[in-house]
Amino acid sequence: MPEHLPSDPTDITGPASDQAEPAIKATPSAADLDDQLDPAQQSLAEALRVSFGILKVAMFGLLIAYLLSGTFSVGSNEVAVRLRFGDYVGGPGERVLERGTYLAAPFPIEQVIKVDTRPVTIDLDKAFWYELQAGKYATADNLRAGRKGPLNPVRDGSLLTGDFNIAHARWSLTYHVEDPVAYITNIGNTDLGEEIVRCAIQQGIVQAIAQLAAEDLLKGVVNREIAVGIAQRRLDDMQTGLTLDQLNLDQVTAPMSVVGSFDNVTTAEADRSQRIVAAQQTRTRILAETAGEAAEALLDLVTSYEQAAEAGTASEADAAAQAIDTALADLQVGNQRIGGEAARIINGAKTYRTQVVERVRGERETFERLLPQYRENPRIILSRLWEDAREEILTGDVETFYTVPGKLQLQLNRDPEIQKLKQQEKIKQLKVEQRQKERDRLLRGG
């Protein structure tokens, strides 16, 4: 090592300090460094500081958003449940959240599952219906265009009735979620729930129709409660949380090979029903015209009398006859008044009886008054009686005959007006008698 160099290179106090630069300089301050950086480096440093600040704010905002991401709202047609690490939040009866706004822990700590509680309608338009062609089912417009041959059990659906007949039917069913917890636990999928309901109600329909006659089914007389009850028990056993609301029979028909015969039977039944209704209306009208509001009660009395008379029970027949006489005399059966034609005839008979009695009484009084005078002077009384008789005979409906003067031959001409009035009166009387006979026949049961 040369003698003019110090043994310690850091030693700058030696003689060589005037001859060479020191090996290490003192550390510069931050201000010296800023002075030494060029403008580009200063801009980069400033951008980094701003970026880190924005990143901190963004991260803080993301943290707040994450914490608030569990906020949710439940609508009026839905309910919700919360799961915390896969388990329900809340005790039994407190797990279902109804309409409102709630706060939950963010995912994956808690999970919110919403369930639509609105009624759902499914159509069973293929399970028990037939195909016209491959994949094409009959509709209301082409219902009578079905195949005339045998059914294909692979493609055609049908129902077997209790009297071993076959029918086709279309149904629609409405259901809703009643227990959201059971629904989410055991189903959790809308499509799966609909398929389960479809299978359950099909079983119920098959069992219900198996207890029914084909005639009743074709008339739409179906005990839907049986089908719904069977299907509901299936759903309850599986704890689906679903409740069936209403089952409707939309359309029903017999197999196409016999639909014409069934239509004829249906038409005949409809005509029979119409005739029965018309006959009942006619019966009600005739009874009302005959005896008014007491017609049914009076008819029951007459029927009781006829049955007792036919059975030979004299005591019962006499009691019924006495009841009829009392009712007709009082024009009342119980609290019901007898009116109509019966009341008119009875009132007319009472009036006629009164008139006859009064006439006979008047004749008796006249006889009693004339008898003493007759005993005193018979010829005068007889002459006056003959005059009264002649006047009575020639008064009223008397025809006048005309003779030609000066001839012995008599030519008698009837008065045409009198003949016309007599003919009209005769026709009117015949009509009254015919109506009376018809009423009597109907009262006797034809």
Secondary structure as the mmCIF struct_conf table of DSSP 4:
data_model
#
loop_
_struct_conf.conf_type_id
_struct_conf.id
_struct_conf.beg_label_comp_id
_struct_conf.beg_label_asym_id
_struct_conf.beg_label_seq_id
_struct_conf.end_label_comp_id
_struct_conf.end_label_asym_id
_struct_conf.end_label_seq_id
TURN_TY1_P TURN_TY1_P1 GLU A 3 HIS A 4
BEND BEND1 LEU A 5 LEU A 5
BEND BEND2 SER A 7 ASP A 8
TURN_TY1_P TURN_TY1_P2 PRO A 9 THR A 10
BEND BEND3 THR A 13 GLY A 14
HELX_RH_3T_P HELX_RH_3T_P1 PRO A 15 ASP A 18
TURN_TY1_P TURN_TY1_P3 GLN A 19 GLN A 19
BEND BEND4 ALA A 20 ALA A 20
BEND BEND5 ALA A 23 ILE A 24
HELX_LH_PP_P HELX_LH_PP_P1 LYS A 25 SER A 29
HELX_RH_AL_P HELX_RH_AL_P1 ALA A 30 GLN A 36
BEND BEND6 LEU A 37 LEU A 37
HELX_RH_AL_P HELX_RH_AL_P2 PRO A 39 LEU A 68
TURN_TY1_P TURN_TY1_P4 SER A 69 GLY A 70
STRN STRN1 THR A 71 VAL A 74
TURN_TY1_P TURN_TY1_P5 SER A 76 ASN A 77
STRN STRN2 GLU A 78 ARG A 84
TURN_TY1_P TURN_TY1_P6 PHE A 85 GLY A 86
STRN STRN3 ASP A 87 TYR A 88
BEND BEND7 VAL A 89 GLY A 90
TURN_TY1_P TURN_TY1_P7 PRO A 92 GLY A 93
BEND BEND8 GLU A 94 ARG A 95
STRN STRN4 LEU A 97 LEU A 97
BEND BEND9 ARG A 99 ARG A 99
STRN STRN5 GLY A 100 LEU A 103
HELX_LH_PP_P HELX_LH_PP_P2 ALA A 105 PRO A 106
TURN_TY1_P TURN_TY1_P8 PHE A 107 ILE A 109
STRN STRN6 GLU A 110 ASP A 116
BEND BEND10 ARG A 118 ARG A 118
STRN STRN7 VAL A 120 LEU A 124
BEND BEND11 LYS A 126 LYS A 126
TURN_TY1_P TURN_TY1_P9 ALA A 127 PHE A 128
STRN STRN8 GLU A 131 GLN A 133
TURN_TY1_P TURN_TY1_P10 ALA A 134 GLY A 135
STRN STRN9 LYS A 136 TYR A 137
BEND BEND12 ALA A 140 ALA A 140
TURN_TY1_P TURN_TY1_P11 ASP A 141 ASN A 142
HELX_RH_3T_P HELX_RH_3T_P2 LEU A 143 ALA A 145
BEND BEND13 GLY A 149 GLY A 149
TURN_TY1_P TURN_TY1_P12 PRO A 153 ARG A 155
STRN STRN10 LEU A 159 LEU A 160
TURN_TY1_P TURN_TY1_P13 GLY A 162 ASP A 163
BEND BEND14 PHE A 164 PHE A 164
STRN STRN11 ILE A 166 VAL A 177
BEND BEND15 GLU A 178 GLU A 178
HELX_RH_AL_P HELX_RH_AL_P3 PRO A 180 ASN A 186
TURN_TY1_P TURN_TY1_P14 ILE A 187 ILE A 187
HELX_RH_AL_P HELX_RH_AL_P4 THR A 190 ILE A 209
TURN_TY1_P TURN_TY1_P15 ALA A 210 GLN A 211
BEND BEND16 LEU A 212 LEU A 212
HELX_RH_AL_P HELX_RH_AL_P5 ALA A 214 LEU A 218
TURN_TY1_P TURN_TY1_P16 LYS A 219 GLY A 220
HELX_RH_AL_P HELX_RH_AL_P6 ARG A 224 ASP A 237
TURN_TY1_P TURN_TY1_P17 MET A 238 GLN A 239
STRN STRN12 LEU A 242 THR A 253
TURN_TY1_P TURN_TY1_P18 MET A 256 VAL A 258
HELX_RH_AL_P HELX_RH_AL_P7 VAL A 259 ALA A 291
HELX_RH_3T_P HELX_RH_3T_P3 GLY A 292 ALA A 294
HELX_RH_AL_P HELX_RH_AL_P8 ALA A 295 ALA A 311
TURN_TY1_P TURN_TY1_P19 GLY A 312 GLY A 312
HELX_RH_AL_P HELX_RH_AL_P9 ALA A 314 ASP A 330
TURN_TY1_P TURN_TY1_P20 LEU A 331 LEU A 331
STRN STRN13 GLN A 332 VAL A 333
TURN_TY1_P TURN_TY1_P21 GLY A 334 ASN A 335
STRN STRN14 GLN A 336 ARG A 337
HELX_RH_AL_P HELX_RH_AL_P10 GLY A 340 GLU A 376
HELX_RH_AL_P HELX_RH_AL_P11 PRO A 378 ILE A 393
TURN_TY1_P TURN_TY1_P22 LEU A 394 LEU A 394
BEND BEND17 THR A 395 ASP A 397
TURN_TY1_P TURN_TY1_P23 PRO A 405 GLY A 406
BEND BEND18 LEU A 408 GLN A 409
HELX_RH_AL_P HELX_RH_AL_P12 PRO A 416 LEU A 443
TURN_TY1_P TURN_TY1_P24 ARG A 444 GLY A 445
#
